[in-house]
Amino acid sequence: MNPSKPETVDELVANVIRPLVRGWQSYHVPSAEGMVKLDAMENPYLLPPALREELAQRLAALELNRYPVPSYTRLKAAICAQLGVPAGYDVLLGNGSDELITMLSVACAIPGRTILAPEPGFVMYGVSAKMAGLDYVGVPLRADLTLDLPAMLAAIEAHKPVITWLGYPNNPTGTLYPMADVLRIIEAAAPYGLVVVDEAYQPFAASTLMPALPQHNNLVVMRTVSKLGLAGIRLGYLSAAPALLRELDKVRPPYNVNMLTETAALFVLEHLQVLEAQAAQLREARSVLAAELAALEGVEVFPSAANFILIRVPDADKVCAALLARRVLVKNAGRMHVLLQNCLRITVSTDEENAIFLTALKDALREQ
């Protein structure tokens, strides 16, 4: 029998890659070289020089020829002790929150099940659902970007989601949903599945669901150290009822947190007050920046409990281009969802960078 003609690469891709994946665009991160970078909700502050030197010494002493200890016992104990995890509860670690989101979807993936979230929200909730072969339902926020509780409760009843995601506060809007509404959703979803409260921006908010874990078996609280000032080490963690956490741990890849990340996180947790002080500075800067933005003609400012502010301008595309020409990079959120038409998301930064942004924004608005 003659061998068949070899496939072209395009034919091979068409045959082996899922149509869903072929239709996606890769996650794009624009170059920020030489920019005032206000698009990614990063903490603009470094560790003090003395701490950086001490951290460098610890990292240099690592035996990088060895795998990490796979249980991560010391790091998990430090997180539980210092970041408010209830007594008797443990944490599951991930390579950033993104990996934890994927792990949750994979653990719950049975064809025909649904994942549900308010929209606009973090894009990875829907992406992870589709990657796992699950259905995804987005429930629109109100026009003012607040939570539509009746619509959420109706959607939960109609779709019986295995996972309901709630950003607390929400990205990209900065909205902190009322605690009473979140608790209603947790109770309504209990017969069907989990409610994952994503507290990525918790250092900048005045509220947390972490203490409520013992009262709700279907509640999962997820956080990251990225927004606290450690975006570069890629570490996320979640907590849930111990029996649930044991099952989720079964889909965690071995050695998913590298030794450099583990050591850096342990070190910084010894000096948590430094990052907490930085978060306090950013909360103060958020209030100042929001007031200055609200004073500008044609700018609508949405309330934020995160380290960013969402605004609406007359023409987001033109303003964004004008800011880019002035070497200021922000997120054009208007392309993310219909409710975000002409919206920009701006990371709260240092006083100096916030001033540069405001000057550039004023110039951009005058050009409209």
N, C-alpha and C positions, 0 to 999 in steps of 0.2 A: 504494500500500500504506500502510495506516495505521500510524503508529509504535506500537510496543508500549507498554503502560503502564509508566511509570518505576518502577524498583524502589525499595522502601523501603531505608533504610540497613541494616536487619537482613538483608534479603534479599541486598543487595549483599555484605555481610560474609560471609554463608553461601556465596555463590557464588565469592568470590575468595580468601578466607583459608583456608589449610589447616586441616582439622579438628584436627590435632595442635596447632596454634598456638591455635585457639579454645578448646581444652580446658585451656590453661595459665593460671597466674596470673602477673601481672607480678611482677618481683623487688621485694620490699617491703623498704624500709629505714625502720625506725621513727624518729620524731622523737627527737632527743637533747637538745633545748633544755633547759637547766637541770639536766641529768642528770650523774651520774658515769658516763661512757660506757665501759663495759667489754665491749662486744659485738662489736667489729669488728677486733680484733687490731692496733690502731694503736699506734705509738710515742707516748707521752704528752709527749715532750720537744720543745720548739722549738729551732731553732738559736740560738746566743748572739746577743745584740743587735748586736754589731759585724758579725757575718757576715750577719745579716738586712739591715743597712743597706747593706753592700757588694753583696749580691745584688740589692737593690732598684735600685741604681744601674745594674747590668748589664741588668736587665730594662727599665729606663726607656730605655736607649740602643738598644733593638732597633728595627728598621724593620718594624713590624708590617703595613705595607702590602705586604710581599713574602712570597712563599712560603718555607718552609724550604728549605735545600739538600737535595734528596731523597735523597742518598746517606748523609747523617748520618755522614760519614767521621770527623770529629773525635770525636764522641760514642762511636762504636763503638770507635775506637782507645783512648779513655780507659777504657772498660769492660773491654776485653781486657787492658789493661796493669795495671789496679788491682784487678780482681775475679777473677783466677785463671783466665782462659781460656787453654787450652794454646797454645803457640807454633804458628803456622800455621793457627789456627782463628779464625773471625770470629763475629760475633753478628748476629742478626736482631732488630730492635726492634719493639715493639708498644705500642699504647695500653693499657697494663696487660697483665697475663697473660691476661685474658679474651679480648682480641683475638688473642693468639698461639694460644690454645686453639682459637678459631674457625678461624683460618688453617690450623692443622694438620688439622682435620677436613675443611675444604673441599678442601685439597690432596689428601687421600687418599680422597675420597668417590666410591666406585663402588657402586651398589646391590647389596645382598647382603653387603657387608663389615661387619665387626664391630669395635667399640671395647670394650675391657675395662678394668675397674678394680676394686680392692678397695672394699668398702663396709662402713661408711659412709666416704665420701670427699668431695672437693670436688664440689658439685652441678653445676658447669659442665662437667665431663667428659661426663656423660650428656646434658645439655641441648645441648651443641654437636654431639654425635653425632646426635641426633635432628633438629636443625636442618639438618644436612647430608644427611639421609636415610639415615643409617647405623644399623645395629642396635647396641644397647648391652647389655652383660652386666655385671652387678655380682656380684662374688665376695665373700661375707660374710667379715669378719674372724672370729677366734675370739671366744668370749664375753668374754675378757679384753681384747679389742680389739687383740690382736697379729695379725700376718700369718699366714694359713693357707697356708703354702707348698705343701703337696701339693695343696690345692684350686686354687690359682693355676696350678700347672703342669698340672693336669688340664684346667682351663678353657682354657688356652692351646692345648693339644693338640686339644681338642674344637672350639673356635671359630675358631682360627687368626686372631687379631685383627690388623688392620692397624695399630692403635695400642693399646698397653697403657700405662695411666697409673699412676704411683706417686707419691703425695705423700711427700716425704722431707725433714722429718717430715710426717706426715699431718694434714690438717685434715678433721674437727673433733676428732680424738682426741689429737693431739700425739705420736703414736707415731713413733719413729724405727726403721724396720725394720732388721734385721741386714744389714750390707753384703753378707755372703755370700749371703743370700737374694735380694737385689736383683740381684746378678751372675748367679745361677742363672736368674732370670726373664729377664734380658737375653739370655742365651744360648739359653734355650728359645724365646723369641719371635723370634729372628733369622731363621728360615726364613720367617716370615709377615709381619713388619712391624717397626714402631718401638716402642721403649720410651721414654716421655717421663718423666723423673724431674723432678718439680716441686719445686724447692728454694725455694719462696717464703719459708720460714722459716729459711733457711740461716744467717743471722746469729746465730741462737740455738741452733744445733745444733753438734755437734762433728765432723761428717762431711759430705763432699760427694762427688758422683760426677764433678765437673767434670774432675779429672785423668785419669779413665778414658776420656774421649772417644776418644783415639787408638787404644785397644784394642778398640773396639766400634763398628762402622760403623752399627749400628741404634740407637745410644744418642743421645737428645736430652736436654740439660740445660736446664731453663727456670727463670728466676728473675724476681723483681720487686724494685724498690727501695721498694715500698710499706711493707713491714714494717720496713725499715731506718730509716724515718723520713720518707719522701717519698710518702705515700699520695696526697696532693693533686695530684701532678704526673702520675700515671697513666703509668708507664713500666715495661714488662717487656722482658726480653731472653732469647733462647735461643741455644744453640750446638750445632752438630752437624757431621758430616763436611762438608767444603767443597762437594762435589758435591750433597749433600742440601740444604744451606743455599741453594744457588743456585736449586733448584727451589721451595723454600718461599717464597723471596723473590718469586716470580712472582705469588703470590696476595696479597701485601701491598698494601693500598691506597696510592696515592701520597700523600705528605705526611702519613702516618698519625701521626707524632709532631710536635706543634706546636712552634713556635719558643720559646715560653715554657718548655715542658717541657725542650727540648734545652738551653737556656741554664742553667736551674736545675740540671739534672743535671750538666752540665759543671762548674759552679761548686762544687757540693757534693762532687764527686769530687776536687776540689783540697783539700778539707778532710775527707776520708773518716775521718780519725782521730777527729773529733768524733762522727760517727754510730757508729763502732765502740766508742767509750767509752760511749755511751748504751746500745748493745746489751749491753755487759758489765754495766752497772748493772741492766738488766732480767733478765739471766740470774741475777744474785745475788738480785734481788727474787723471782724465780720460786722459787728454792730456799726462801727464807724463807716465802713465801706457801703453798707446798705443804706445808711442815711444820706451819704453823699450821692449815691446813685439815684435815690428817690427824689433828690432835688433837681435832677436834670429833666428838662422838658422832653417829652416824648418817650421817657423810659418808665416802664412798669417793673417794680421789684416784687418778687414773690418771697414770702417768709421762708427762712431757711434755718434748720437746726443742724446743718452739716458744715463742712469747711469750704463750701462753695455757695455762690449766690446765682439764682436763675433770674434773668431779666428779659423783658420783651422790648424790642426796639422797632422803629418803623420798617426797616428793611435789614434783616439779619445777614443776608448774603453780602450786601454792600458794606455794612459795618464791619463784618468779619474780614472782608478783603482789605478794607482800609486799615484795620488793626494789624493785619499781617504785613502790610506794607511798612508799618511802623515797628515791626519786629516784636509784636505782641501776639501771642498764640492763645486763643480761647476756643471753647467748644461751640460749634454751630449746632445747637440742639434742635433748631427748626427742621432739620432733615431727619430727626429721629421718630417723630410722631406728629399727627395732625394737630393735637392739642398744644404742641410746642411751636406753632407757627411763629416765625420771627423771634425766637428765643435764643439767647446766648447763655452758656453756663461758664461762670468765672470762678476759678479757684481763689480763695482768700490767701494772700501771701504776706510778705513783709510790708512795712509801711512804705519803703522805697518802691517796691514793685507795684503795690497798689496805687501809688501816686503816678507812676509811669503809665499804668493802665488807664487811670481816670483822665489824664491829659490826652492820651491817644483816643479814648472814646469820645471826649468832647470835640476833638478835631474831626473825628469820623462822622459824628452827628451833624456838625456844621456843613459837611460836604454833601449831605443828603438833599 
